[in-house]
Each structure stands twice: as structure tokens, then as C-alpha cells.
Amino acid sequence: MFNRILSITAILLALTVISCKNDVLPKPASYLRLDYPEAKYVNFENNCPFAFEMNEDAIIKGEKECGFAITYPKMKATIYLTYKPVNGNIDKLLRDAQKLTYEHVIKADDILEQPYLNPQKKVYGMFYQVDGNAATNSQFYVTDSTKHFLIGSVYFYAKPNFDSIMPAASYVKNDMQRLMETLKWK
């Protein structure tokens, strides 16, 4: 009799455990949608020896020695611009700019170099697209090779996960390219 009660109790316990489970339903496929407004550009000019176009939604901060922080508050991103005068040190400035980019090679999956040449405006440089989980996704430098040298790089205030920030990184990368292509020396 004891064995029979034990068997019935075990069966009831098993049925209770099995019957309490919810049906597992697959979740529908979905993707995070990040929409950004179409970029509108305005001319930026001050006492520095260069001018450029920038996104009107961005905010310029910290204008010190012609170095700027162009912030994108909604994207938690900042483009840092650093100006250096060329005083016979163009080789050192070029090495430093390239070294800055290639310090990210440890985390980067790939670094694409895109030369930029505009002889009419005397603007020459390189645009770097850094793919992967590096701290920066885009960098550039431009120079006239005799007087002026400008470096730009973008940083996001988030853990580097390229898949997550890709839409914002692409948006800011386009703004950086526009800045570089519209740059004029004074």
C-alpha cells in the first residue's frame, strides 16, 4: 500500500510540474531602428586659419588654440579637431597622425585608407575608416603641407561595440567627410 501511495504521489507531482509550463512561442524578428534627420550643413568660420561646413545639429565646444569638440548629444558622439601650424615639421605631424590611427589596430577588424586631394584649395590628406570594436571609427588629417595641419577623430561615449553604434557611426562619418571636403585654408 505504501508503494502505491508513493507511486500516485510521484505521478501527481510529475503532472503538476509538467502542466505548469507556459508554451514557448518564438519571438518575431525585429531590428532596432535608429532614424536620424537628414543632415543640413552650415558654414563655420572664426579667427582660426581655416573654415569648413558642419552639421547644423552639432554643437561646437572648447574653441581653444583652434582645437574644437563638435558634439552630437543625441548620439553621444564627439568629433575632436586639433590644429597644428606647420613649421618645417610636416614629417613629424604626418607620423603622429598615422600613429594615432594605427594605435587602434589591436581592436580594429580593418582600417581603410582613403586619400583626399584637392589641389584647387590646397587641401591634401587621408580619411581612415576603422572597422570593428575600436575606440574610434573614423579619423582624418588634412594639410596644405607648408603652413597648416588639422587632425579629426570621432569618439562615442559608449562601450565600443560596432554593431550597436553602426548607424550613428555612419552618420557622423559622413559629417566628418563633409567637413574634410569643404575645408578651406585662409
C-alpha positions as CSV (number, residue, x, y, z in Angstrom):
1,M,0.0,0.0,0.0
2,F,2.8,2.4,0.9
3,N,4.4,1.8,-2.6
4,R,1.1,2.6,-4.2
5,I,0.7,5.9,-2.4
6,L,4.3,6.8,-3.3
7,S,3.7,5.9,-6.9
8,I,0.5,8.0,-7.1
9,T,2.2,10.9,-5.3
10,A,5.1,10.8,-7.8
11,I,2.7,10.7,-10.8
12,L,0.7,13.7,-9.4
13,L,3.9,15.6,-8.7
14,A,5.2,14.9,-12.3
15,L,1.9,16.0,-13.8
16,T,1.9,19.2,-11.7
17,V,5.4,20.1,-12.8
18,I,4.7,19.4,-16.5
19,S,1.3,21.2,-16.6
20,C,2.7,24.4,-15.1
21,K,5.0,25.2,-18.0
22,N,4.0,28.0,-20.4
23,D,4.1,27.3,-24.1
24,V,7.3,28.6,-25.7
25,L,6.5,30.9,-28.6
26,P,9.1,32.2,-31.0
27,K,9.5,36.0,-30.9
28,P,9.1,37.8,-34.2
29,A,12.2,39.1,-35.8
30,S,12.8,42.8,-35.1
31,Y,15.5,45.3,-35.5
32,L,16.4,48.5,-33.6
33,R,15.6,51.4,-35.9
34,L,17.6,54.5,-35.4
35,D,16.5,57.3,-37.6
36,Y,18.5,60.5,-37.8
37,P,17.4,63.7,-39.5
38,E,18.8,64.4,-43.0
39,A,22.0,66.4,-42.4
40,K,21.9,70.1,-43.2
41,Y,25.2,71.9,-43.3
42,V,26.2,75.4,-42.3
43,N,29.5,77.2,-42.8
44,F,31.7,77.6,-39.7
45,E,34.2,80.3,-39.6
46,N,36.1,82.1,-36.8
47,N,39.6,83.6,-36.2
48,C,41.3,80.3,-37.0
49,P,43.2,79.9,-40.3
50,F,40.5,77.6,-41.8
51,A,36.8,77.3,-42.3
52,F,34.5,74.3,-43.0
53,E,30.9,73.1,-43.2
54,M,29.4,71.3,-40.3
55,N,26.1,69.7,-39.4
56,E,23.7,72.3,-38.1
57,D,22.5,69.9,-35.4
58,A,26.0,69.6,-33.9
59,I,27.4,71.9,-31.2
60,I,30.9,73.3,-31.2
61,K,32.6,73.5,-27.8
62,G,36.0,74.3,-26.4
63,E,37.4,76.6,-29.1
64,K,41.0,76.7,-27.8
65,E,44.0,77.3,-30.0
66,C,41.9,76.4,-33.0
67,G,41.0,73.0,-31.5
68,F,37.3,72.1,-31.2
69,A,35.0,69.5,-29.9
70,I,32.0,69.1,-32.2
71,T,29.4,67.2,-30.2
72,Y,26.3,65.2,-31.2
73,P,24.4,65.0,-27.9
74,K,21.6,62.6,-29.2
75,M,24.3,60.2,-30.4
76,K,26.7,60.6,-27.6
77,A,29.5,61.3,-30.1
78,T,32.1,64.0,-30.4
79,I,34.4,64.9,-33.3
80,Y,37.7,66.3,-31.9
81,L,39.6,68.6,-34.2
82,T,43.2,69.6,-33.4
83,Y,45.0,72.3,-35.4
84,K,48.8,72.5,-35.6
85,P,50.9,75.0,-37.6
86,V,53.5,73.5,-39.9
87,N,57.0,74.8,-39.0
88,G,59.2,72.6,-41.0
89,N,57.8,69.6,-39.1
90,I,55.4,68.1,-41.6
91,D,57.1,64.7,-41.5
92,K,56.6,64.5,-37.7
93,L,52.9,65.7,-37.9
94,L,52.2,63.0,-40.6
95,R,53.8,60.3,-38.5
96,D,51.9,61.3,-35.4
97,A,48.6,61.4,-37.3
98,Q,49.2,57.9,-38.7
99,K,50.4,56.6,-35.4
100,L,47.2,57.8,-33.7
101,T,45.1,55.9,-36.2
102,Y,47.1,52.7,-36.1
103,E,47.1,52.5,-32.3
104,H,43.6,51.1,-32.8
105,V,44.8,48.2,-34.9
106,I,44.6,45.9,-31.8
107,K,40.8,46.2,-31.6
108,A,40.1,47.0,-35.3
109,D,39.0,44.4,-37.8
110,D,40.2,46.6,-40.7
111,I,41.5,50.1,-41.4
112,L,40.5,51.6,-44.8
113,E,42.6,54.5,-46.0
114,Q,41.0,57.0,-48.4
115,P,43.4,59.6,-49.8
116,Y,42.0,63.1,-50.3
117,L,43.4,65.6,-52.8
118,N,42.0,69.0,-53.7
119,P,44.8,70.9,-55.5
120,Q,42.5,74.0,-56.1
121,K,42.0,74.5,-52.4
122,K,45.5,73.1,-51.5
123,V,43.9,70.6,-49.2
124,Y,45.6,67.1,-49.0
125,G,45.0,64.4,-46.6
126,M,43.8,60.9,-45.6
127,F,40.5,59.7,-44.3
128,Y,40.6,56.5,-42.2
129,Q,37.6,54.3,-41.6
130,V,38.3,51.9,-38.7
131,D,36.0,48.8,-38.7
132,G,35.5,46.8,-35.5
133,N,35.3,47.5,-31.8
134,A,37.9,50.2,-31.7
135,A,37.6,53.4,-29.6
136,T,37.2,55.5,-32.8
137,N,35.5,54.6,-36.1
138,S,36.7,57.5,-38.3
139,Q,39.7,59.7,-38.3
140,F,41.3,62.1,-40.8
141,Y,44.1,64.6,-41.3
142,V,44.4,67.4,-43.8
143,T,47.3,69.8,-44.6
144,D,48.5,72.3,-47.2
145,S,51.9,70.8,-46.5
146,T,53.5,74.2,-45.8
147,K,51.5,76.1,-43.1
148,H,48.5,74.2,-41.8
149,F,47.7,70.7,-40.4
150,L,44.4,69.6,-39.0
151,I,43.5,66.2,-37.4
152,G,40.0,65.0,-36.7
153,S,38.7,61.9,-34.9
154,V,35.3,60.7,-33.6
155,Y,34.7,59.1,-30.3
156,F,31.4,57.7,-28.9
157,Y,30.6,57.7,-25.2
158,A,29.6,54.1,-25.1
159,K,31.4,50.8,-24.9
160,P,32.9,50.1,-28.3
161,N,30.5,47.7,-30.0
162,F,30.5,48.5,-33.7
163,D,27.2,46.6,-34.4
164,S,25.4,48.7,-31.9
165,I,26.7,52.1,-32.9
166,M,27.0,51.5,-36.6
167,P,24.1,53.8,-37.7
168,A,25.4,56.7,-35.6
169,A,29.0,56.0,-36.7
170,S,27.9,56.1,-40.3
171,Y,26.0,59.3,-39.8
172,V,29.0,61.1,-38.1
173,K,31.5,59.6,-40.6
174,N,29.5,61.3,-43.4
175,D,29.7,64.6,-41.5
176,M,33.5,64.2,-41.0
177,Q,33.9,63.6,-44.7
178,R,31.9,66.7,-45.5
179,L,34.0,68.7,-43.1
180,M,37.2,67.5,-44.7
181,E,35.9,68.1,-48.2
182,T,34.7,71.6,-47.6
183,L,37.7,72.7,-45.6
184,K,39.3,76.0,-46.8
185,W,42.6,77.5,-45.6
186,K,42.6,81.2,-45.0
